[in-house]
Each structure stands twice: as C-alpha cells, then as structure tokens.
Amino acid sequence: MSTDDVLAGVGPRLRRLRKDREVTLAALSEATGISVSTLSRLESGLRKPSLELLLPIAQAHQVPLDELVGAPPVGDPRVRAKPIVRHGRTHWPLTRQPGGLQAFKVLEPQRHLEPDPRTHEGYEWVYVLSGRLRLVLGEHDVVLTAGEAAEFDTRVPHWFGSTGEGPVEFLSLFGPQGERMHVRARPVGS
C-alpha cells in the first residue's frame, strides 16, 4: 500500500471514529484546539493529515496514532533462529539481519581449555546469565559471574570460555566494524 493510499484512508477513518463515539465536530474542535473547518476538511480528504493535527485528535479520542492512520499490524517480532554449534560452543542468533550489530545467546559447556587469545576488528559486549565465564583480555584474566558484564575492543587480544567448574550461559553482542552497544538503563530513583 502506497503512502498516498494510507493518507487517503485517514479522513474516512477519522469521521467513522468520531461518529462511533457520538462526538460533534464542535466538541472535537474544543478538545483539540483544531478549528471545525480544518477537522471537516481532514475528514473529507480536502486537507492532508499531518502529525501536528493527528496527535491531538488521537489524544482526544484516547487511541493510538497507529489506529488513526491505519498502520499495518506489526509482524511477529520473535526471532526463531536455529542454534549453531561451533567448536563445542552452542550459539543461538538473536538478530535476524545480516551485518551490523549481532546478538547471540551462548552456551559454553563445562570444559577446561587453555586460553588462546585472538584479535579481529569489532567491539564486543558480554553478559553472564548463569555460571562463570573466564575472560582473558590483554593482560587481564578475570572471571565474570551471573549478572556481570564486560565490554571490549576486539582488536585487544581476547579469549573467553568456561572456568572448567561448570557450563556457562551468556549473551554476546558484537559489532563487526567496532560499533559500540548503547545500553539504556533507567536512572536510579525513577
């Protein structure tokens, strides 16, 4: 459906919504601050809908803006990728799009491997869900536990795996061109 088709459907949808709610143009004008003339022209398709006109109408009717413009329903957002087993480690892709930032859930089995640090282009962020993850990064050799995270430039020699004490499950976000993750958190006290 083209943009013109979507916009052409807005007027009739506005009229139907107003009539279903038994609201007059005058009452809607008072509630929105939009003139009766403009509202009438919107409903008849003589005035092109704009965000500054549709937002107050959506607020007055207490409906989402999507309902006014007839936005198509959002498809199923779930990612259903198959697990990939690589070098004994199981990866579940959590992103669908190739390239750019990639997210994985990873299960590293209980095993004791000698670290073999590598480098490559990119930037990585890991978050431990359960178990203990050994991270060798440059001169650092640390163990991350459930709830801990680390982020690093992958041009620094690095290696991570099980501590040998049990399996470890973690999330990995990787930006192949060195993109950094933007983690948003609600400030304390809000």
Secondary structure, 3 states (H helix, E strand, C coil): CCHHHHHHHHHHHHHHHHHHCCCCHHHHHHHHCCCHHHHHHHHHCCCCCCHHHHHHHHHHHCCCHHHHHCCCCCCCCCCCCCCEEECCEEEEECCCCCCCCEEEEEEECCCCCCCCCECCCCEEEEEEEECEEEEEECCEEEEEECCCEEEEECCCCEEEEECCCCCEEEEEEEECCCCCCCCCCCCCCC
